[in-house]
């Protein structure tokens, strides 16, 4: 199966070309990304100053969970006032680039990960909260632990798409990430269940270190008390739950975990559509083969004369 890139490839390729010493040119380009995210790359002041702005549907929610701190950590000296109609902007001066090539490559990488870094804040907060709760829980037995330690933290909701959201909740022994996703067609629901069952079976067969994956149409227990959830009675809404255990939340693996988990919804629906397209292509090919067999079965030169039992001949009218 294809793994989607975490970075925006168009931004990466454009900056790689600009950083390579090519002659500066005027830029005014709108770039689309998954989940309705849009970028605007432009040179409003001069050809050597590239302004990169991003618009994220749920940016206000992300700011509540610390997105501004994460973005300042990643892009500190390049941050400028947000462009009108966008949530966050950075400006790169081609005349003030780092001298070291590795530093240039790192700047290209971080800039192309602007969407990923914008949405990383609630995950980082949940992982930090997990570490604190784990340390606090180690002072108690399971029975004597305070209620707040046992129940876990708040449910952070990221409404990153129309009618769909990501819910993140930390506790002392895990972090739970829940995707609500919409299946508009019955075939999508069938394909979705097949894919998710493969996630479950793969963990049972060989990949014991993989997160636990659960699927249901009703809201999971972790979402009790969250408003605006569908009860799943119409079958269109599904809830996919990932249970991240301590081995997935170590400082060495947390950044990779965040990148993987963010792209799950796009990965999931991409492969549903790719599978449907593949099956349709096979059906068209099989139909073409059947038509070819039928055409071969038709005589090319039909008989013009036939004989009766007595040996007399007569001509067949065309």
Number of C-alpha atoms within 10 A of each C-alpha: 5 7 12 12 12 15 20 20 14 13 21 18 13 14 21 17 13 15 18 10 9 9 10 16 12 15 18 13 12 13 14 15 14 12 16 12 16 17 22 20 20 19 19 13 10 14 15 19 19 24 24 27 24 24 20 21 17 18 21 12 17 22 17 12 22 18 22 16 13 18 20 12 11 18 17 12 11 14 17 16 11 16 16 9 10 16 16 22 22 21 19 20 13 16 9 9 13 12 8 8 12 10 12 17 16 11 20 19 18 17 22 22 20 25 22 18 20 23 26 21 22 24 26 19 18 25 26 15 20 24 20 14 21 18 12 14 19 11 10 12 9 11 8 10 15 13 9 11 18 16 14 19 18 15 19 21 20 21 17 19 17 11 13 18 18 21 21 25 26 27 23 23 17 22 24 20 23 24 22 23 21 17 15 11 10 11 12 18 18 12 18 19 15 12 15 16 14 13 17 17 13 13 15 13 8 9 12 10 12 18 18 16 19 16 20 15 18 15 21 14 7 18 16 10 9 12 7 7 16 17 12 14 9 8 17 16 23 23 22 21 23 19 18 22 18 16 14 21 22 13 11 10 11 17 16 12 15 21 19 15 15 18 17 15 17 14 17 15 17 14 17 20 13 11 14 14 12 12 12 12 12 12 12 12 12 12 12 12 12 12 12 11 11 10 11 10 9 9 8 8 6 9 10 10 10 11 10 8 6 6 8 8 11 11 10 10 6 6
